[in-house]
Amino acid sequence: MLRSGLVFTVLALVGCQSLPSAEEGRARDVFFVASENCLSTYIEEQNRLHLGPCLTITAVNGQPPAVRPDGFIELPVGERTELALDCKHRHQDGTFHAQRRAGKSLVLSAERFTESGQRWYPGIRTAGPDAIHQRDTDCTPSLSRAAQPGASVNGR
């Protein structure tokens, strides 16, 4: 029992260390955006996990993104930035729909992202469990502090 608890604790700590730290971002005056985020929501009345779209950043200001080993992209605070995103819808077995892929653009204003060290995740503008369940086919991108709609900011 003690051994399994210790293994879980070590694994949890290793997992936490792979995320960029707020201190690192503040030191370099940047914020972090996950290069990819796949949305999902649990539907209680159906007792199943519904897989939403996966959003992947394909360009930053027209250039390929510099993705860090931890999967995040560093962006300078207080600067206008344009992100190109690929939105891929998934079947419930996790495979991607062949025809349901959309290229989208998201412009980040200089005034919106002014706090360094924060982590953000690509999502869809109508984010929330209902939006994922109803399949936002437009896949209008946004950024969220939580990886999943309705999740806590600290819970990734």
N, C-alpha and C positions, 0 to 999 in steps of 0.2 A: 504494500500500500504506500509506504513512504517512498520507495524507489520510483513507482509510477508517478507520484506527485512531483518528485524532483525532476523527472524527465519532462513532464508537462511544463513545469516552471522554466526549465532551461529552453525548451522549444518556444515558449511564449516570449521569453526575453530575446532570443535570436530573431524571431519574427518582428518584434518591435524595433530592433536595431536596424532593420532594413529600410525603414521609412526615413525620409529626410527630417532632420530636427529643425525646430523653430530657431534655435540658436544659430545653426548653420545658415539659414536663410537671412536672419537679421544681420549676420556678419558680412554677407555679400549683397545685402539689399535686394533680395529676390523673393518671390513666392514660387510655390511648386504646383504643377498641374500633372495629374496622372496621365500618361500617354494613352492609356486605354482603360475603359471601365465598362463592364457588362452589368446591366441592370436586371434585377429579378425581384419578385415579391411573393410572399406566401399567401395563398388564398385559403383562408380557414374553412369557409363553407364547402370547398372542394377537397380540402385536406391535401393540397399539393403546392409545389413551387412552380410559379409561372415565370418562364424565362423571357426577359425583355430584350431590347436591342443592345448591341455592343457598339460603343463609340470609340473610335481611334483617331488620335490627332495625326494627320498626315503631313501638315506643313505649318510653320510659324512664320508669318510675314512672307509667305511665298517660298520659303526654304525648307528643306527636310528638317524635322525636329532633332535636336541633340538630346536623345533619351539617355538618362543616367542608368547605371546598372540596377538601381532600385525601381526603375520603370517610370520615374517622374521627369518632367521637363522643367528647367529653371527659367523663369521669366522675370524681367526687371520690374520693380514696382513703379507706379506712376508713369507708365508709358503706354501709349496706344499700341495694341497688338492684335493682329488678325490670325485666328486659328482656322485651318481647314480640317474638317472632320469627316470621317467615313462612318456612316451609320449602317450596321448590318443587323438585320432581323434574324432571329433564330427559331428553329423548330423546337418543340418541347424535348427532343432528344439531344439538344445542344448543337446540332449541325446548323449551318447557315442556309437561309433561303437563297437560292441561286439568283433570282430576279429582284429580290428586295434589298437593294443596296442604294444608299443615297449619299452624295457628296454635299456637305453643308459647310457654311462659313459662320464664324462667330467672332464678332469684333469686341474686344475688351477695351473699354475707354480708360484713359489715363486716370480719371477720377475714381473709378470703381475699385481698382486693386492697388491700394496705397499702403497696406500693412505687410511688411516683409515677414517671412518665416511661415506663413500659412500654407496648408495643403488644400488643394481643390481637386474636384473630380468631374469629368464630363458627365452630363446627364441630359435629360430632355426637358424643355421648358415647362411642360405641363406635368412635371414630375410629381410623383405620389403613387401609392399603390394602385389607384384607379387608372391612372394614365398608362401604366405598364400593362395592366390587365386588359385595357381596352385597345391596346396596340396603337400608340400614337404613330400612325403611318407617315406623318409629316416629319417626325423625328427632329423637331426644332431644337438645336443644341443650346445648352446653358452650362454653367458651372455651379457646383454645389460643394459645400464644405463636408458633406457626408457622402460616402461612396454609394449608398443605397437610399432611395427616398424614404423618409421617415426614420432613418437611423440617426444615432447620436453622432455629433462631430468627432468626439474622442474615440468612438468605436470603429472607426474607419469605414 
